[in-house]
Every structure is written in C-alpha cells, then in structure tokens.
Amino acid sequence: MKEDDSFSENLKRAIAHLMKGHVGTCLVLSSYKVAAVLKENFGTDVNISKVGRFISRFAKANNLERLGTNVPKFKIERSKFDKITFDVPKTKLGPAA
C-alpha cells in the first residue's frame, strides 16, 4: 500500500469516527477537526492543508454544503450519514506555474 493510500484510509476512518460519535442533527466537518481526530485517536500527525484538500474532494463527491467561514467547513446532515460515499477521486496537482 502506498503512503497516499494509507493517508486516504486514515482520513476516511477519522471522518467515519466523527460521524459515529456525533449526536446532533448535523456535523460540521473541517480540516482542523479531522486532523485532531487523527492525532488523538489514531496517533497520526498530518499536514492541515493536505487534510483540507481531501475534505474538499470528499465534500464535492457527496454534494455537501459549504459553510461561509474563513476556514473551509462542510455540513453533513445526520439523515445523510448512511448515504456518504468514501470513494473520493484522486487528483494530481501539477507544478505551480
């Protein structure tokens, strides 16, 4: 398994962990929250911007509503928890122009 695949799997586990333990009507998903779960529960220290890029792709794949804040945050309604897909398309970023 490549390092990028294990990173994606850890992020998927962290998001699932957040959804499993959530009791409210909606979950606000942010890169800082996911990174904290990774560090606290899985012992993985990650780059926040890399987590943010993954969450953006995850949100797009699941048509999640983006909240109007400085730090990108996405809203997942409890009723959609069972419909969430973790099949996030991989993107390759080219060199900066």
N, C-alpha and C positions, 0 to 999 in steps of 0.2 A: 504494500500500500504506500503510495506516495505521500509526502508531507502535506500537500494541498488537500488530498482526500481525507486525511485524518483531521485536519483543521476543520473542514466542512462537516465531518461527522461529529466532532466535538461541539460545533455551533448548533447543529441540529439537536443534539442531546440537551444543550443548555436551554434552547427555546422550548423544547418539549417539557423540560423540568419546570420552567416558569409557568407554562400553561397548566401543568398537572397540579401545582400548588396554589393556583390562583382561585380566589373565591368570589371576586367581584363580577360585575356584568361585562366588563371589558378589560383587556390587558393592554397597557401602553408598552410598546417594545422599543427600546433604544439600545444603541451600541454600548453605552456605559453599563446598563443593567445586565446585558448578556455577558459582557466581559467580567463583571463582578461575580456572576453565577459560575462562569468558567473557573475563575480564580478560587472562589470559596468552596465549591463543591467538587471540582474536577482537578484542581491543582495546576491549571494551565494559565500561564500569563501570556496575553496576546496583545497585539497592536490594535488600538481602538479604531483607527481608520480602516484597517483590514476587516474588522468586525462590521463596521458601518457599511462597507461595500457589499458584504454578504447579505446583511439585513435589507439593504435597498433592493437587491435582486430577489430575495425571499418575498419582500412586500409586493414587488411587481408581479411575481408569479402567482401570488394569492390575492391580488387586487385589494390590498389593504389601504385604508385611508391614511394619508399622511397628515400629521398634526402640524399646525403652523407655529413651529418653535425654531430657535436658532440651531439646536441640535436635532437632526432628523429623528422623529419619533413616529411610530405607526401604531394604529389602533386595531386590535383584534377583538371582535365581539365574541362573547362566550358561545353563542349559538354556532359560530363558525369554527370552533376548535376542532371538531371532528372532520371538517372538510379541508383543513390545512394540508397543503402538499409540501413536502420537503424536497421535491425534485426541482432544484434551483439550477437554471442554466449557468454553465461556466462561461466566463468571458475572459478573453486575453487582452490585456492592456498593452498597447504598443508603446514605443519610446515617446517621450514628450517632444512635441515639435518646437 
